[in-house]
Amino acid sequence: VVSIRRNVEAGKHKTAFGRSVNPSELGRSKQHIAQDNDDFIASESDQQMLLMKRQDDELDALSASVQRIGGVGLTIHEELVGQEKLLGELSLDMETTSNRLDFVQKRVAMVLKKASLKGQIMMIAFLVVLFIILFVLVFLT
């Protein structure tokens, strides 16, 4: 076990080609790796922040669009409620007018039924005589 440990520690100080690396080069290499890691982390952090800002901007635009659509929906709803009220009033007026028309048609049918052909001829004769009398009174007097 001790010999394996020594071999592992010795392997840490060798490069990929099997030659030994002195400790100062190893320290500089670690500093470069640490600097590269810090640069990579900073770059990734900046990209994530930029991505989050872009997503926030897109969400704000989406929110504004949803609010506009909601406003349009409310306006349409108000218009539909108004139209429904007008249609209800129109329906009531149509029903009232239909009832009146039915009443008048029944009355006309009753008058026509009561006025037989003989009665109609008498009425026409009476109106002609009345017209002649009024004509004489107006134009000849």
RAWOJO-V123567 format. One record per residue. PHI is phi in whole degrees, -180 to 180 (NA if undefined). Layout:
PHI + PHI
//
This chain:
NA + -65 + -69 + -66 + -62 + -64 + -65 + -66 + -67 + -69 + -69 + -67 + -93 + -106 + -83 + -67 + -94 + 91 + -98 + -78 + -112 + -79 + -62 + -69 + -66 + -65 + -65 + -66 + -62 + -64 + -66 + -64 + -63 + -64 + -65 + -61 + -63 + -63 + -64 + -63 + -63 + -63 + -64 + -63 + -63 + -63 + -65 + -66 + -64 + -64 + -63 + -65 + -64 + -62 + -65 + -62 + -63 + -65 + -66 + -64 + -64 + -64 + -63 + -63 + -64 + -64 + -65 + -63 + -63 + -62 + -63 + -64 + -62 + -66 + -63 + -62 + -61 + -61 + -64 + -65 + -64 + -62 + -65 + -63 + -64 + -62 + -66 + -63 + -64 + -63 + -62 + -64 + -63 + -64 + -66 + -63 + -64 + -62 + -63 + -65 + -63 + -60 + -62 + -64 + -63 + -65 + -66 + -63 + -62 + -67 + -65 + -65 + -68 + -71 + -88 + -80 + -62 + -65 + -66 + -68 + -64 + -63 + -66 + -63 + -62 + -61 + -67 + -66 + -61 + -63 + -64 + -63 + -62 + -65 + -63 + -64 + -65 + -79 + -95 + -102 + -103
//
